[in-house]
Amino acid sequence: MINKHAIDRDSEDRDLARDSISVVIPSYNEKDNIKEAIERTSKSLGDNLLEIIVVDDDSPDKTWKIVQDMKNPKYKLIIRSKERGLASAIATGVEKAKGNIIVWLDCDLGIQPEDIPRLVEKLRYYDVAIGSRYVKGGKELRPKWRALLSYIINLFASIMLGFSVRDWTSGFIAVRKEVLNKIKLSRDGFGEYFIEFAYKCIKNGYKVTEVGYVYGIRKGGVSKSDGNIFTLLKYGAQYGLKIIKLRFGA
């Protein structure tokens, strides 16, 4: 069966030196992390970095002002006051991105920016590279109860949607722009968008791989998902409902 969507990387080792990379970073009350996150991201990608797009939901702590004050033409800032939320922030940044490779990750430094090039490197042969806590080289360093809940929802997703992806709620990814031209990101909810995007990539025949990374403890800022057990259970229920809808085509 001919795959009509997947980009052919079997016959050609793509020259990544010719690629331009856009990195999208959503932020909300991350004044203690944003400057370090941007600088480390920029350093990790070097000349291949086209732009870093920070999408800030009008942070009361003025995270956005720190980005403004950095005054680097590669650092783009979008301040939103009428729309809020993680999924829509990432979708907004992706829509504005001009690179032929697009990466997104949180700015709380739980994900190390130095891991970005390892995902990008995989795009020589794949269309999508997901940072994963559940493959070789991956690890979860957050408190055990928090890590357990995440593992359970990802196991449920793998059972329902297939084990071709192990970390369905990663939130750390590198994607070829042509994939995002075909598969649009959902703007709804919190992390459900990632489950839906990964599933649609697989269903549409794109080549998806996972790269192990160590997810650490965030450095300050505001986390919507780590607040308390009730918040976690609420998001877990939302994720579970999204998984069921995807599985049964609802």
Beta strands, then each sheet from edge to edge (+ up, - down):
strand 1: 21-27
strand 2: 49-56
strand 3: 75-79
strand 4: 101-104
strand 5: 128-132
strand 6: 139-140
strand 7: 173-176
strand 8: 208-212
strand 9: 214-215
sheet 1: 3+ 2+ 1+ 4+ 7- 5+ 8+
sheet 2: 6+ 9+
end
